[in-house]
Amino acid sequence: MCKRRVCTKQTLRDYSSHHFIFLAVLAGFLLLSDNELTGNVQNAFNRFTNLNFIDLSDNSLAGSIPSSLFGLANLEFVYLNNNRFTGPIPNNWGNAGALRDLYIQNNDLSGEVPPIEQGQLSQLSEFLLEFNDMYVF
């Protein structure tokens, strides 16, 4: 059941997964946390311009964080924590002007946190990065 943008595993059993995901993306949110998802996330989020809430936390997703996420003008909340993402944070992360929460802790990310320009990420209030191999200059 979905209430106020919170969906349980039962929701995914009640609807075909493709139909549910399509409807959720049209509504501006994608909530697939704690669903035992595996594999890489495709770099194709630029197709979903109305997304403002993405929660893929608590799965076993791997590969790079898709840079297309940070090109979404309406994106406010990104929860990618507790997965197996690797590599650096995409260099364009500062372009997500509406971003308020970015949870990427407890992955296998590495490298420098890309610098941001003055005025970028002015809405960012929570940035959780711990339990990765990242550093800030």
Buried (B, 14 or more C-beta within 10 A) or exposed (E): EBEEBEBBEEBBEEBEEEEBBEEBBEBBBBBBBBBEBEEEBEBEBEEBEEBBBBBBBBBEBBBBBBBBBBBBEBBBBBBBBBBBBBEBBBEEBBBBBBBBBBBBBBBEBEEEBBEEEEEBBEEBEEBBBEBBEBEEE
